[in-house]
Amino acid sequence: MNFTNEQIRMLAEADRDMDSGKQPFVRDSTGFRFAFPPEVMQQCGVESGQTACESVIIALMQANLAMVQSRILLEKVSGR
């Protein structure tokens, strides 16, 4: 996968935000970090920095997707 310089900068910023505690995240069993919005973490009862099993990470992804889909729907309905 090839990234543009701007995308690499954005990824580096996301890493710094996770390192500093600004961006909530969970780790999988290999140590890979997954960033999620605070609302999704709270909804699923997950704390930033914790190690989560595959089922919890999938639940977080599904909750995040549902949140994004509802925001898109609200934008369409409001005409933005």
C-alpha positions as protocol buffer text, in pm:
chain_id: "A"
residue {
  index: 1
  type: MET
  ca { x: 0 y: 0 z: 0 }
}
residue {
  index: 2
  type: ASN
  ca { x: 138 y: 340 z: -99 }
}
residue {
  index: 3
  type: PHE
  ca { x: 60 y: 648 z: 106 }
}
residue {
  index: 4
  type: THR
  ca { x: 102 y: 1011 z: 10 }
}
residue {
  index: 5
  type: ASN
  ca { x: 325 y: 1229 z: 224 }
}
residue {
  index: 6
  type: GLU
  ca { x: 13 y: 1397 z: 367 }
}
residue {
  index: 7
  type: GLN
  ca { x: -136 y: 1058 z: 463 }
}
residue {
  index: 8
  type: ILE
  ca { x: 191 y: 957 z: 632 }
}
residue {
  index: 9
  type: ARG
  ca { x: 188 y: 1285 z: 827 }
}
residue {
  index: 10
  type: MET
  ca { x: -171 y: 1217 z: 935 }
}
residue {
  index: 11
  type: LEU
  ca { x: -83 y: 864 z: 1047 }
}
residue {
  index: 12
  type: ALA
  ca { x: 218 y: 994 z: 1240 }
}
residue {
  index: 13
  type: GLU
  ca { x: -6 y: 1252 z: 1410 }
}
residue {
  index: 14
  type: ALA
  ca { x: -255 y: 980 z: 1504 }
}
residue {
  index: 15
  type: ASP
  ca { x: 31 y: 779 z: 1659 }
}
residue {
  index: 16
  type: ARG
  ca { x: 144 y: 1084 z: 1858 }
}
residue {
  index: 17
  type: ASP
  ca { x: -214 y: 1146 z: 1973 }
}
residue {
  index: 18
  type: MET
  ca { x: -242 y: 786 z: 2094 }
}
residue {
  index: 19
  type: ASP
  ca { x: 98 y: 811 z: 2266 }
}
residue {
  index: 20
  type: SER
  ca { x: -6 y: 1129 z: 2449 }
}
residue {
  index: 21
  type: GLY
  ca { x: -349 y: 999 z: 2551 }
}
residue {
  index: 22
  type: LYS
  ca { x: -535 y: 1248 z: 2332 }
}
residue {
  index: 23
  type: GLN
  ca { x: -669 y: 971 z: 2104 }
}
residue {
  index: 24
  type: PRO
  ca { x: -833 y: 670 z: 2274 }
}
residue {
  index: 25
  type: PHE
  ca { x: -732 y: 328 z: 2146 }
}
residue {
  index: 26
  type: VAL
  ca { x: -730 y: -44 z: 2224 }
}
residue {
  index: 27
  type: ARG
  ca { x: -458 y: -299 z: 2150 }
}
residue {
  index: 28
  type: ASP
  ca { x: -503 y: -643 z: 2006 }
}
residue {
  index: 29
  type: SER
  ca { x: -308 y: -943 z: 2133 }
}
residue {
  index: 30
  type: THR
  ca { x: -16 y: -857 z: 1901 }
}
residue {
  index: 31
  type: GLY
  ca { x: 7 y: -498 z: 2029 }
}
residue {
  index: 32
  type: PHE
  ca { x: -146 y: -335 z: 1720 }
}
residue {
  index: 33
  type: ARG
  ca { x: -342 y: -22 z: 1817 }
}
residue {
  index: 34
  type: PHE
  ca { x: -693 y: 60 z: 1698 }
}
residue {
  index: 35
  type: ALA
  ca { x: -810 y: 419 z: 1748 }
}
residue {
  index: 36
  type: PHE
  ca { x: -1178 y: 484 z: 1826 }
}
residue {
  index: 37
  type: PRO
  ca { x: -1384 y: 789 z: 1921 }
}
residue {
  index: 38
  type: PRO
  ca { x: -1441 y: 832 z: 2296 }
}
residue {
  index: 39
  type: GLU
  ca { x: -1816 y: 782 z: 2249 }
}
residue {
  index: 40
  type: VAL
  ca { x: -1763 y: 437 z: 2098 }
}
residue {
  index: 41
  type: MET
  ca { x: -1517 y: 336 z: 2370 }
}
residue {
  index: 42
  type: GLN
  ca { x: -1763 y: 445 z: 2640 }
}
residue {
  index: 43
  type: GLN
  ca { x: -2059 y: 276 z: 2470 }
}
residue {
  index: 44
  type: CYS
  ca { x: -1870 y: -55 z: 2468 }
}
residue {
  index: 45
  type: GLY
  ca { x: -1728 y: -14 z: 2820 }
}
residue {
  index: 46
  type: VAL
  ca { x: -1369 y: -18 z: 2701 }
}
residue {
  index: 47
  type: GLU
  ca { x: -1085 y: 187 z: 2849 }
}
residue {
  index: 48
  type: SER
  ca { x: -817 y: 346 z: 2638 }
}
residue {
  index: 49
  type: GLY
  ca { x: -496 y: 147 z: 2621 }
}
residue {
  index: 50
  type: GLN
  ca { x: -644 y: -182 z: 2726 }
}
residue {
  index: 51
  type: THR
  ca { x: -582 y: -504 z: 2538 }
}
residue {
  index: 52
  type: ALA
  ca { x: -902 y: -631 z: 2379 }
}
residue {
  index: 53
  type: CYS
  ca { x: -991 y: -964 z: 2226 }
}
residue {
  index: 54
  type: GLU
  ca { x: -1099 y: -992 z: 1865 }
}
residue {
  index: 55
  type: SER
  ca { x: -1469 y: -1000 z: 1959 }
}
residue {
  index: 56
  type: VAL
  ca { x: -1444 y: -671 z: 2148 }
}
residue {
  index: 57
  type: ILE
  ca { x: -1250 y: -505 z: 1865 }
}
residue {
  index: 58
  type: ILE
  ca { x: -1513 y: -620 z: 1616 }
}
residue {
  index: 59
  type: ALA
  ca { x: -1789 y: -483 z: 1843 }
}
residue {
  index: 60
  type: LEU
  ca { x: -1603 y: -149 z: 1859 }
}
residue {
  index: 61
  type: MET
  ca { x: -1574 y: -143 z: 1480 }
}
residue {
  index: 62
  type: GLN
  ca { x: -1944 y: -219 z: 1440 }
}
residue {
  index: 63
  type: ALA
  ca { x: -2041 y: 52 z: 1692 }
}
residue {
  index: 64
  type: ASN
  ca { x: -1813 y: 300 z: 1515 }
}
residue {
  index: 65
  type: LEU
  ca { x: -1962 y: 212 z: 1176 }
}
residue {
  index: 66
  type: ALA
  ca { x: -2315 y: 256 z: 1312 }
}
residue {
  index: 67
  type: MET
  ca { x: -2221 y: 597 z: 1453 }
}
residue {
  index: 68
  type: VAL
  ca { x: -2071 y: 710 z: 1121 }
}
residue {
  index: 69
  type: GLN
  ca { x: -2373 y: 582 z: 927 }
}
residue {
  index: 70
  type: SER
  ca { x: -2613 y: 768 z: 1156 }
}
residue {
  index: 71
  type: ARG
  ca { x: -2412 y: 1091 z: 1116 }
}
residue {
  index: 72
  type: ILE
  ca { x: -2421 y: 1054 z: 738 }
}
residue {
  index: 73
  type: LEU
  ca { x: -2795 y: 997 z: 747 }
}
residue {
  index: 74
  type: LEU
  ca { x: -2846 y: 1306 z: 965 }
}
residue {
  index: 75
  type: GLU
  ca { x: -2641 y: 1514 z: 724 }
}
residue {
  index: 76
  type: LYS
  ca { x: -2848 y: 1390 z: 429 }
}
residue {
  index: 77
  type: VAL
  ca { x: -3174 y: 1462 z: 610 }
}
residue {
  index: 78
  type: SER
  ca { x: -3062 y: 1809 z: 715 }
}
residue {
  index: 79
  type: GLY
  ca { x: -2949 y: 1884 z: 359 }
}
residue {
  index: 80
  type: ARG
  ca { x: -2583 y: 1952 z: 428 }
}
